[in-house]
């Protein structure tokens, strides 16, 4: 999701090179709980998921306290909470609140053409307003339009893949990993110039596949032939201005570097990041104040989806601390055999290996820290990565963005869409069922992209 405002790194007190496989168990247990809880124990899960998530996170902190001391556990918690999670949830919450105040009414009849057009619109705007913003603006109108259809789960699956992931590949504002690269010196327009062919190919094939599938599933469905709700209207337009304010806020504070920071248990808190998060919170409050309550009510807006995301990802950010440390240990850590695949015998990077390793790990870890790990593994020099190693940077970027769509937790908007769709009565597939269907849809396209060379547009 969104470590777009502050990339994740391992807590400095941990030595990933000395950590063995037992450190993976709490993170694996948390993922397994998220995957199986809603399916096997739905009522119990929705009542007690905060306790379950907190338990796995507490297990990690306890293990760190026992092995490295209470100070190390406190440093790890401070790093996860204030060095990563605070900015993540500030941007996510603000986009959720602001986008939830935009009400699209009328004119949407769930025909294959209308659904495909909505998906194309979301894919097109995702790189401008972010995948979270695009998803939150369009998911409720799409769910409302398709609510009476016999088959509507596929609509949400393609929406997650296209709008919440693939569409954000063209600018640093689109998807968190790309913003991490921007903060480390990658040119703002580099992604648009270098990833446009792969993004256009993936979006075109996915939209065409969706149209054919939706056309087949809509046969004989009376909801498709029903009347529309009148002319298309957009209400709560003040929130469109506030989305522009969010974008401006991110860009301004990314460029303003006063060089002031505060230390919290070894985690530096940069002044510009604190002010940015405060500004984002103020924008969210403005949206709540300026948007009529009836607009949010008509949207079916509640705070439960963002609450669930906030709680589960808080646990994920803590549980991932030892995993990130082990990844950052590189060839000296447990993941050395995997990382060895990214280099050819002649010492040159393997772009295909970077693409698939970054992508597969992004599907199960947050895609922003995964991007950062492989960015650093590739040298971390933005000039070299935009120059002779442009293919490697493209592989890392595309892997993290595209394959974040393979699971509900690969990118934060995925889980938000899942939570909203479930709340509104859509029988979404389980964690592993979604992984199966998303892989079936995406893997053929990903295989084609593996062999597609980078063809940058002229600057």
N, C-alpha and C positions, 0 to 999 in steps of 0.2 A: 501497500500500500501504500503507506506513504511515509517513508522516511525522506520524503522530498524536502523537508525542512531541516534535516540533520541526519546524516547517514549513520548507520549502525556500525559499531566496531566492538571488538571484545573488550571487556573491562581490563584495564591495564594491570591489575593485580594478578591475573591468571596467566599461567604458562601452559598454552595449549599443547606444547610438545610433550608434556609429561602426563597428559590426560588420556585415559583409556576408554574403552567402549561403555563401561557403566555410566559415564557421564551423559551418554545419549539417552538413557532410559527415561528420565522425566520428560524430556521433549517428545520422545516417541509415545510415551503414555498420554501426554496431553493431546497429541494429534489423534491417537487412537480413540480417546474419549470424545473428541469433537466429531470424529468420523462415525462412531457407533452409537453414541448416546442418543441423538435425536431419532435414530431408527429403532434401536432395541428397547429403549426406556424413555419414550418421548415425554410423558408427563413428569417423570422423575427428573429428567434432564432439564427441562425448562424451569423447574422449580429450584433445582440445586446446582445448575452449572456454575454460578459464581463460586460456590464452595469447592467444587471439583477443580476448577481452574486455579483457584488460590492454593489448593493443596499441592498441585504439581509444582507451582512456582515456589512455594515454601520449601519443598523438598530440595530444589536446586540451591536455594540460599543456605539451607541447613548443611548440605554437603560441602558448600564452599566454606562455611564457618568452621566445620570440623577439620577440613583438610588444610585450609590456609589461614584460619583465624576469623574472628568476628569482624575485624576491620576490613578484611578482604570482602566479606559478604556485604558489609555496608557500602563499600566502594562499588561492588557489582550492582547492587540495587540502585544506588544513586546514578550510576552510568546508564543503566537500562531505563530508569524512570525519567531522568532529567536530560540525559545526553541524547536519548533516542525517542522515547515514548511521548514525552510532552509535546514536542513539535509535530509528531505523527498525528496524535489525536486532535491537536488544535486545528490543523488544516482539515482533517477529515470531518470533524464536528462542524466546522464553519461551512464547508461545502455542502454537507448534509442539510444543515438548517436553511441555508440560502436557497439551494436548489429545491428544497421541499416547499418553499413559498411560491414557486412558479407553477401556476395552474394552467394546464392545457386542456381546453374543453371543446366538445363538439367535433364533428367532421371526420372522426376516425371510425371507419368500419373495418373489421378485421379481415380484409381480403389479403391474399398473398402479396399483391402489389403494394397495398398500404403498409403492411408489416415490413416488407423489404425496404420501402422508402423510409420508414422510421428508423430501421437499423442503419441504413445508409447515412441518414442525417446524424444519428448519434456517433457513428464512426467518423464522420467528417468533422464534427465539432470537438471530439475528444482531445485532440491535440491543442485546441485553443482554450478550453475551459477545464481540462483535466478529465481523466477517465471517471473520477468520482463525481465531478460536476455533471458531465454528460449523462452518466448512469442515473443520478438522482433526478435530473430534469425529466427524463423520458421513461423511466421504468414504470411509474405509476400510470401514465396515460396508456402505455402498452399493455399493462396488466388489466386495466379497466376495459380496454377495447376487446381483449381476448378472453375476458373472464367467463363468458358464456359458451366458449367453444369447447367441443369435446376433447380436442387435442391442443394443449397450449404449453406443455412443458418444454417442447423443443424451441419455442419462441424465446423463453428465458435463457436456455442454454446458449443459443446463438447470440443473444444479447450480451451475456457475460463475455463470451469470446471476442465479439466484435467491438462493442461499445466500451466495456470495462477493461479491455486489454489492447487488442490490435490497433484500434483507432488512436491510441496515445503514443504511437511510435515516432511521430514526426517532430516533436518539440520537447524541450525539457519540462514544459508545463504539463505535457500530456501524461507522463507516467513517472513515478518516483525514481526509478533507477536512472533515468536520463537527467533528472534534476541533480542527482548526486554527481554525475559526470560534469554537468554545467558548473557546479560549485567547485570542481577540481580543475577547471580551466578549459573544458571542451567548449568550443564555439557554439553559441545559441542555435545557429542555423545549420550546424554540421549534420545533425540527424536528418533534417529535411532534405539536404542535398545528397546524402549518402544512403539513406534507407528508403527512399521513395519507391524504388522498383519493387523491393520485397514487400513493402506495406501495400502498395497498389495491387500486386499479385494476390497476396493473402486476402485482402478485403474483397476483391472482385470475385475470386473463386468461392469464398465463404458466402457472399451475398447471393451468387448464382445458385449454390447448393441449397441455401435456405429457401429461395424462391421455389425451386423444384419440389423440395420436401413439403413446404407449406401448401403448395398447390395440390399435391397428392393427398395430404392429410385433411384438407378443407373440403374434399368432395362430399356433397350431400349434407354438409353441416348448415343447419338453418341460420345459425348466428352470423355466418358470412354474408348471407343475403338480406339480413335485417336492415332497417333504416338507420341512417346516421343520426347524430344528435345535433344537427344544425351546422352552421359555419364554424370553422376552426378559429378559436380565439385563445390568446395568451394573456393571462391575468397575473397580477403580482409582478409587473414589469420592473418595479423598483429593485427586485432581486437580480435582474440582469445587470443593472448598474453596479450592484454590490459584488457580483461575480467579477466584473471588470476591476473593481477595487481590490478583490483578492489577488488577481493576477498582478496588478500594479504593486501591491504590497510585497509579494514574493520577489518580484524583479528588483524593486528598490532596495530591499534589505539584503538581497544577494550581492548587489554592487557596493553597498555602503559598508565599509570595513573600518570602523574606528579604532580597532586594535585593543579594545577594553573587554575584559572577561572577569568572571568571578569563579573561584574554585570551590567546588562542593565535593568533599571526600575524594579528591583526585580527578573529578570531572569538570573541565572548564565550561562555563556557561557564558557564551559570547553575548555581549550587550545587544548586538543587532538581532540575534535570535530571540532573546527575551522580549525585545520591543516588537518584533514581528509577531510573535505568538500573542502578545497582548493586543496588538492591532487586529489580528484575526478574531480574537474573542469579542472585541468591540464590534466588528462587522456582523458577527453572529447575533449579538444582542440587538443591533440596529435592525436586522432582518426580522427578528421576533417582534420588535416594537412596531415596525412600519407595515408589516404584512397583515391584512385582515384575517382574523381567526377563521372565518368561513372558507378562505382559500385553502388553509392547511387542513381543515376538516374535510373539504371536498377531495383533497388529495389522499385522505386516509392517513395523514401524517401523525406519527407517534414517535416518542423517543426510544421505544423498546429496541428497534433494530440497531441504533447507534449505541445503545447501552450494552447490548450483547456483544457487538464488535469491540467496544471499548474494554470490556471485562476480559474477553477471550484473548485479545491481542496484547493486553497488559501482561497476561500470563505468558503468552508466546515470547514477548520481548525479554522476560526474565529467564524463561526456560532455554532460550536460544543462546544465552551468554556463553556457556561452555562449548556449544556447537560452533559458534563464531570464533572462539579462541582456538579451537582445534583446526578450523579451516585456515585461520590466519597463520598458524604454525607452518603452513605450507608443506614442504617436503620433509620436515622434521616431525610432523604430527601424524595422527591416525589416518588422515585422508591422503597421505602421500601417494599411495598407489593410484588413487583417482587423479590426483593432480599431475602425476607423471604422464598421463595420456595427452596433456595439452601441448607437449613439445615433441617435435620430430627428432630423429636421431642426429640430424645436423644442427640442432639447437634452435631452429626456427619454430615459431608457434604454429600449432595446428588449429586452423580456424574452425574446422568442423568440430574438433574436440571442445574448443572453447564454447562454441554455439550450444552443443548438446549438454555439456556439463553445467554450464551456467543456467541453461534452461531447465534441466531436470531438477537441480537444486532449488531454483527459483519457485518451482511448483510446490515444494514442500517447506521451504524456508521463505521468509519475506524476500521479495525479489530485489529490494534496494540494497540490503547488506550483502546479498549474494553477488550482485553487480560489483559492489565495492571490492569484495575479496578478489574477484577475477581481474578487475581493473588494476589492482595493486600487483597481482601475480604477473600481469602482462608488462609490468614496469612502472606503471603509475605516472609516466611522463606524458602530459596531454599533447605536447607538440609531436612527439614520436608516434603516439597513437592516432593522431589526426593525419600523420604523414605516412611514413613507410609501413606502419602497423595499422593502417586504416581498416584493413580487412579483419584484423583481430578485434578492434574496437566495435566494428559493425556486428561481428559474431556475438560479442558479449552483450551489446545493446539489444539485438533482436532476440537472443535467447532469453534474456531476463524479461522482456516485455511480452513476447508472444507466448512463451511457455508458462508465464504466470497465470495463464487462463486454464491450465490443466487441472487445477484443484480449486476448491473454495477458498483456500488460505494463501494461494500464490500471490494474490494482490488484494488489498483491503476492499475495494469496491465489489469484488466477487462475493464476499461473504455478506456485504450489505444488501446486494441484490437478492441473494438467497434468502436472507432474513425477511426482507420486505415481501418477496413472492410467497414464502411460507406463511407469513402473517395474513396475507390476503387469500389464502386457500389453495394455492397452487401446490400440487403434490410433487415437490422437487425430489430428484433422485438423491440417494444417500451419498456420502463422501466418495466411496469407491465406485458406485454406479455412475456418478458424475465424472469421475476420473476416466472410466471406461468410455463413456460417450464423447467426452471432450477429446480424448486421445484418438478415437475413431475418426472424428471430424478433422482434427488438426494435424495428426502425424503425417498423412500424405503430403500436405502442404509444406510442412516443416522439412520433409525429405527433399522436396523440390528446391526449397530455399537454401538448403545446405550446399547445393552445387551452383547457386546463382551468384555470380561475381558482383562485387561492389562497383557501381557505375555512377560516380558522383556527378551532379550537375555543376556547371561552371559557377564560381563564386560571383 
